[in-house]
Amino acid sequence: MTKRSPQNADFGRFFYSLVRPQNPMHKFLAFCIFLVLAVLAAGAFGALHDQISYSVSPEYFTRFKFFQFQLLDPAVPERLRAAQVGFLASWWMGIPLGLLSGVAAFIHRSPAKMQRALAWSLLVIVGFTLAFAIAGLTYGFIQTETIEPSRYTNWFIPSGVNDLRHFLCVGYMHNAAYLGGALAIPIAWGFHLAFWYRNRHVA
């Protein structure tokens, strides 16, 4: 009788974890809760992100974003309005992030492992996206050492911006944040696979 190799055994456990019906409702509930948390986390991330970008370029908000989102009440502090802009601009990203990254968590053996992996994956997503946004801001500072207007013909730049370089840098940061959010999905998939592999022998 032939002996199964460890690699085949691992693959068998992985495939079985995908199709077995163990506690399907508990897993589905964990997935739904994660989806809600992902939306809230995306909004909170946007609010924090825009506190950073407001510090870099207040004009990005006072001459652009406040008008775009109709947040023009001068009685509301500008930083609070910047946080509102961030939340409104990013909460919806939690839906595709939550759906596409959360579905990978069904590979875990039990609802408890799934919940733990989802919680960690949310931190991974937020951390990766924030790091990518900061990298975009840094890239923006490098790219704008010398500003060539022809490179920004497709950017919305309102007239009368006093500090154009910092305005453009925040634009780079915002674009990088959206790109980082999209790239965080395969990063989350990789995290779930690594988490499953590390805990594959744990009951």
WOVENVEN-V649252 format. One record per backbone hydrogen bond with DSSP energy under -0.5 kcal/mol. NH is the residue of the N-H (numbers start at 0). CO is the residue of the C=O. E is the energy in kcal/mol with one decimal. If there is no record, write none. Layout:
<<NH	CO	E> <NH	CO	E>>
This chain:
<<8	4	-2.1> <9	5	-2.4> <10	6	-2.2> <11	7	-2.3> <12	8	-2.3> <13	9	-2.3> <14	10	-2.8> <15	11	-2.5> <16	12	-2.2> <17	13	-1.0> <17	14	-0.6> <18	14	-1.2> <19	15	-2.4> <23	20	-1.1> <26	22	-2.0> <27	23	-2.3> <28	24	-2.4> <29	25	-2.1> <30	26	-2.3> <31	27	-2.3> <32	28	-2.5> <33	29	-2.3> <34	30	-2.1> <35	31	-1.9> <36	32	-2.5> <37	33	-2.6> <38	34	-1.8> <39	35	-2.2> <40	36	-2.9> <41	37	-2.3> <42	38	-2.1> <43	39	-2.6> <44	40	-2.7> <45	41	-2.2> <46	42	-2.0> <47	43	-2.4> <48	44	-3.3> <49	45	-2.3> <50	46	-0.8> <50	47	-0.7> <51	47	-1.6> <52	48	-2.3> <53	49	-1.9> <54	50	-1.5> <55	51	-1.4> <56	52	-2.7> <59	56	-1.1> <60	57	-1.3> <61	57	-2.7> <62	58	-2.3> <64	59	-2.1> <65	60	-2.7> <67	63	-2.2> <68	64	-2.3> <69	66	-0.8> <70	65	-2.7> <71	69	-0.8> <73	71	-0.7> <75	72	-1.5> <76	74	-0.5> <80	76	-2.1> <81	77	-2.5> <82	78	-2.0> <83	79	-2.0> <84	80	-2.5> <85	81	-2.3> <86	82	-2.3> <87	83	-2.8> <88	84	-2.3> <89	85	-0.9> <89	86	-0.7> <90	86	-2.2> <92	89	-1.4> <93	89	-0.5> <93	90	-1.8> <94	91	-1.6> <95	91	-0.8> <96	92	-2.0> <97	93	-2.4> <98	94	-2.7> <99	95	-2.6> <100	96	-2.1> <101	96	-0.5> <101	97	-1.5> <102	98	-1.7> <103	100	-0.5> <104	101	-1.5> <105	102	-1.4> <106	103	-1.4> <107	104	-1.6> <113	109	-2.4> <114	110	-2.8> <115	111	-2.2> <116	112	-2.6> <117	113	-2.6> <118	114	-2.3> <119	115	-2.1> <120	116	-2.6> <121	117	-1.9> <122	118	-1.3> <123	119	-2.2> <124	120	-2.7> <125	121	-2.4> <126	122	-2.7> <127	123	-2.7> <128	124	-2.5> <129	125	-2.5> <130	126	-2.3> <131	127	-2.3> <132	128	-2.3> <133	129	-2.5> <134	130	-2.2> <135	131	-2.1> <136	132	-2.1> <137	133	-2.4> <138	134	-2.6> <139	135	-2.2> <140	136	-2.0> <141	137	-1.8> <142	138	-2.7> <143	139	-1.7> <144	141	-1.1> <147	145	-0.6> <148	146	-0.7> <150	147	-2.1> <151	148	-1.7> <152	149	-0.8> <154	151	-1.2> <156	154	-0.8> <160	157	-0.8> <163	161	-0.7> <166	162	-1.8> <167	163	-2.6> <168	164	-2.3> <169	165	-1.9> <170	166	-1.5> <171	167	-2.3> <172	168	-2.2> <173	169	-2.7> <174	170	-2.3> <175	171	-2.4> <176	172	-1.9> <177	173	-1.8> <178	174	-2.1> <179	175	-3.1> <180	176	-2.2> <181	177	-1.9> <182	178	-2.5> <183	179	-1.5> <184	181	-1.2> <185	181	-0.5> <186	182	-1.4> <187	183	-2.4> <188	184	-2.1> <189	185	-2.4> <190	186	-2.1> <191	187	-2.5> <192	188	-2.2> <193	189	-2.4> <194	190	-2.9> <195	191	-2.7> <196	192	-2.6> <197	193	-2.3> <198	194	-1.6> <199	196	-0.9> <201	198	-1.3>>
